[in-house]
Amino acid sequence: MTKSETELALARADVYRFLSIAFGYPDKDRLEILHDLASDLDVSVGLLPYDMKEEFTAFAERIPTADLAALQPDFTEMFLTRMFCPCTETTYGKNSFNQPNILGDISGFYKAFGFIMKDDANASYDHITMELEFMSFLELKIAYALDQTMEENIDISLSAEKRFLEQHIGKWTGVFGENLAARANEAYYRNLGLLLSKFMGSELKHFGIEVDSRIKELPKSDYEGPVDCPQDTGTQMDEPLPLH
């Protein structure tokens, strides 16, 4: 395996991690982290054979001028209260009718690779931040295996990555991103939605994966019930299962 393949894996890991952080609750610290990461991510985006430079630049330019007083209510309305743009896999398509099995399958991926959910993240396994963070985690494992020429580990991690793309994150995030781009009040989130859709579409194309295009955006919801803010909840996975 060549060094360039390792660099590509690291670049993908960077993009997935950046997106995962971007979908967390917006506060001053998070915006500062994103601003710092965006400078370095420009290199990673340039390494990938994807036409996503325009979408990345458009979003990155929004970060330093983002207004928290406007972002926070938009985040709450889009993702938590009225849920104009649900951010969990099991709310798309027919997944809501099979939620326990889907969550169990995602949990199995996390356990098999020793992925620990972040303390400051939403507790749901199928939350956008969790699935993006897991893909970043997998890419780091792939990069390490490539660098160390660990052929068996490369095959295991690549196989898992493709299956997770096909069966989970790749099935709904394109629609989720388009939905966000169409419904968000703030340009920050509209640009973020476009960036996510472009990146995930490029990933699927790169790996030759076709997903069910029949998944459509959800109708607007008027739900006003209680919610848990993601910065106030968290959980930790059970002990990881061995890969073999």
C-alpha positions as CSV (number, residue, x, y, z in Angstrom):
1,M,0.0,0.0,0.0
2,T,1.3,3.4,-0.9
3,K,1.8,6.5,1.2
4,S,-0.8,8.4,-0.9
5,E,-3.5,5.9,0.2
6,T,-2.6,6.6,3.8
7,E,-2.8,10.3,3.2
8,L,-6.2,10.0,1.6
9,A,-7.5,8.0,4.6
10,L,-6.2,10.7,6.9
11,A,-7.9,13.4,4.7
12,R,-11.2,11.6,4.9
13,A,-10.8,11.2,8.7
14,D,-10.3,15.0,8.9
15,V,-13.4,15.8,6.9
16,Y,-15.6,13.4,8.8
17,R,-14.4,14.8,12.1
18,F,-14.9,18.4,11.0
19,L,-18.4,17.7,9.9
20,S,-19.2,15.9,13.1
21,I,-18.0,18.9,15.2
22,A,-20.0,21.3,13.0
23,F,-23.2,19.5,13.7
24,G,-22.9,19.9,17.5
25,Y,-24.6,22.6,19.4
26,P,-23.1,26.0,18.4
27,D,-21.3,27.9,21.1
28,K,-18.2,30.1,21.2
29,D,-15.7,27.3,21.9
30,R,-17.1,25.1,19.0
31,L,-16.9,27.9,16.5
32,E,-13.3,28.6,17.5
33,I,-12.4,24.9,17.1
34,L,-14.0,24.8,13.7
35,H,-12.2,28.0,12.6
36,D,-8.9,26.5,13.6
37,L,-9.7,23.2,11.9
38,A,-10.9,24.8,8.7
39,S,-7.4,26.2,8.0
40,D,-5.8,22.8,8.1
41,L,-8.8,21.1,6.4
42,D,-8.2,23.1,3.2
43,V,-5.2,20.8,2.6
44,S,-7.2,17.6,3.3
45,V,-10.0,18.8,0.9
46,G,-7.4,19.4,-1.7
47,L,-6.0,15.9,-1.4
48,L,-9.3,14.2,-2.0
49,P,-10.4,13.5,-5.6
50,Y,-13.8,15.2,-5.0
51,D,-15.3,18.3,-6.4
52,M,-16.2,19.8,-3.1
53,K,-13.8,22.8,-2.8
54,E,-16.6,25.3,-3.5
55,E,-18.9,23.9,-0.8
56,F,-16.1,23.7,1.7
57,T,-15.0,27.3,1.1
58,A,-18.5,28.6,1.3
59,F,-19.1,27.0,4.7
60,A,-15.6,27.8,6.1
61,E,-16.1,31.5,5.3
62,R,-19.2,31.5,7.4
63,I,-17.5,30.3,10.6
64,P,-15.6,33.5,11.7
65,T,-18.6,35.7,11.1
66,A,-21.3,33.4,12.5
67,D,-23.8,35.0,14.9
68,L,-24.5,32.7,17.9
69,A,-27.6,34.6,18.8
70,A,-29.0,33.5,15.4
71,L,-27.4,30.1,15.1
72,Q,-28.6,28.7,18.4
73,P,-32.3,29.2,17.8
74,D,-31.9,27.9,14.3
75,F,-30.2,24.8,15.6
76,T,-32.9,24.2,18.2
77,E,-35.7,24.6,15.7
78,M,-34.1,22.5,12.9
79,F,-32.9,19.6,15.1
80,L,-34.6,19.6,18.5
81,T,-38.0,21.2,18.9
82,R,-40.0,21.6,15.7
83,M,-37.5,19.2,14.0
84,F,-37.7,20.6,10.6
85,C,-34.6,18.6,9.8
86,P,-34.3,15.5,11.9
87,C,-30.7,14.5,12.5
88,T,-31.0,10.8,13.2
89,E,-31.0,7.9,10.7
90,T,-34.0,6.2,12.0
91,T,-36.3,9.1,11.2
92,Y,-35.8,8.7,7.4
93,G,-37.5,6.5,5.0
94,K,-39.0,3.3,6.5
95,N,-36.3,3.2,9.2
96,S,-38.7,4.4,11.9
97,F,-40.5,1.1,11.7
98,N,-37.3,-0.8,12.3
99,Q,-35.6,1.4,14.9
100,P,-34.5,-1.2,17.4
101,N,-32.8,-3.4,14.8
102,I,-31.1,-0.4,13.1
103,L,-29.8,0.9,16.4
104,G,-28.6,-2.6,17.4
105,D,-26.7,-2.9,14.1
106,I,-25.0,0.5,14.5
107,S,-24.1,-0.4,18.1
108,G,-22.5,-3.6,16.7
109,F,-20.3,-1.6,14.4
110,Y,-19.3,0.7,17.3
111,K,-18.5,-2.2,19.7
112,A,-16.6,-4.2,17.1
113,F,-14.1,-1.4,16.6
114,G,-14.0,-0.1,20.1
115,F,-15.6,3.2,19.3
116,I,-16.5,5.2,22.4
117,M,-19.2,7.8,22.2
118,K,-18.2,11.3,23.2
119,D,-19.4,12.6,26.6
120,D,-20.7,15.8,25.1
121,A,-22.7,14.2,22.3
122,N,-26.3,13.2,21.8
123,A,-26.9,9.8,23.2
124,S,-28.5,8.2,20.1
125,Y,-26.3,5.8,18.2
126,D,-27.8,7.0,14.9
127,H,-27.3,10.7,15.5
128,I,-25.5,12.5,12.6
129,T,-22.6,13.5,14.9
130,M,-22.0,9.9,16.0
131,E,-22.1,8.4,12.6
132,L,-19.7,11.0,11.2
133,E,-17.4,10.6,14.2
134,F,-17.4,6.8,13.7
135,M,-16.4,7.2,10.1
136,S,-13.5,9.4,11.1
137,F,-12.5,6.8,13.7
138,L,-12.6,4.1,11.0
139,E,-10.5,6.1,8.6
140,L,-7.9,6.6,11.3
141,K,-7.8,2.9,11.8
142,I,-7.4,2.4,8.0
143,A,-4.6,4.9,7.8
144,Y,-2.7,3.2,10.6
145,A,-3.2,-0.2,9.1
146,L,-2.0,1.1,5.7
147,D,1.1,2.7,7.3
148,Q,2.0,-0.5,9.2
149,T,1.1,-2.7,6.2
150,M,-1.4,-4.7,8.3
151,E,-3.2,-6.4,5.5
152,E,-5.8,-8.2,7.5
153,N,-6.7,-5.1,9.5
154,I,-6.9,-3.1,6.2
155,D,-9.4,-5.6,4.8
156,I,-11.5,-5.7,7.9
157,S,-11.7,-1.9,8.3
158,L,-12.3,-1.2,4.6
159,S,-15.1,-3.8,4.5
160,A,-16.7,-2.3,7.6
161,E,-16.4,1.2,6.1
162,K,-18.2,0.2,2.9
163,R,-20.9,-1.6,4.7
164,F,-21.5,1.3,7.1
165,L,-21.7,3.7,4.1
166,E,-24.1,1.4,2.3
167,Q,-26.3,0.3,5.2
168,H,-26.3,3.4,7.4
169,I,-24.7,6.9,6.9
170,G,-24.7,6.9,3.1
171,K,-28.4,6.1,3.0
172,W,-29.8,9.3,4.6
173,T,-27.2,12.0,5.0
174,G,-27.5,13.2,1.4
175,V,-31.2,13.9,1.9
176,F,-30.6,15.3,5.3
177,G,-28.0,17.8,4.0
178,E,-30.3,18.9,1.1
179,N,-33.2,19.2,3.6
180,L,-31.1,21.4,5.9
181,A,-29.9,23.5,3.0
182,A,-33.5,24.1,2.0
183,R,-35.0,24.8,5.4
184,A,-32.4,26.4,7.6
185,N,-32.8,30.1,8.3
186,E,-29.0,30.8,8.7
187,A,-26.6,30.6,5.7
188,Y,-24.2,28.9,8.0
189,Y,-26.4,25.8,8.2
190,R,-27.5,26.0,4.6
191,N,-23.9,25.9,3.5
192,L,-23.1,23.1,6.0
193,G,-26.0,21.0,4.5
194,L,-24.6,21.5,1.0
195,L,-21.1,20.5,2.1
196,L,-22.3,17.4,3.8
197,S,-24.4,16.3,0.8
198,K,-21.5,16.9,-1.6
199,F,-19.0,15.0,0.5
200,M,-21.3,12.0,1.2
201,G,-22.3,11.8,-2.5
202,S,-18.6,11.9,-3.4
203,E,-17.8,9.1,-0.9
204,L,-20.6,6.9,-2.3
205,K,-19.4,7.4,-5.8
206,H,-15.8,6.8,-4.9
207,F,-16.6,3.4,-3.4
208,G,-19.1,2.5,-6.1
209,I,-22.0,2.3,-3.7
210,E,-25.6,3.0,-4.8
211,V,-28.1,3.7,-2.1
212,D,-31.9,3.7,-2.1
213,S,-32.9,7.0,-3.7
214,R,-36.5,6.5,-2.6
215,I,-35.7,8.0,0.9
216,K,-37.4,11.4,0.8
217,E,-37.3,14.3,3.1
218,L,-39.7,14.3,6.1
219,P,-42.7,16.7,6.2
220,K,-42.3,19.6,8.6
221,S,-43.1,18.8,12.2
222,D,-44.9,20.9,14.7
223,Y,-43.5,18.9,17.6
224,E,-43.0,21.2,20.7
225,G,-42.3,18.5,23.3
226,P,-39.4,18.3,25.7
227,V,-35.9,17.7,24.3
228,D,-32.4,17.1,25.6
229,C,-29.8,19.5,24.4
230,P,-26.9,17.5,23.1
231,Q,-24.3,19.4,25.1
232,D,-26.0,18.2,28.3
233,T,-26.4,14.5,27.6
234,G,-24.1,11.6,26.8
235,T,-23.3,8.0,27.2
236,Q,-20.5,5.6,26.8
237,M,-20.5,2.4,24.9
238,D,-20.1,-1.0,26.6
239,E,-16.7,-2.8,26.4
240,P,-15.7,-3.2,22.8
241,L,-16.0,-6.6,21.2
242,P,-12.9,-8.2,19.6
243,L,-12.6,-7.9,15.8
244,H,-12.0,-11.7,15.4
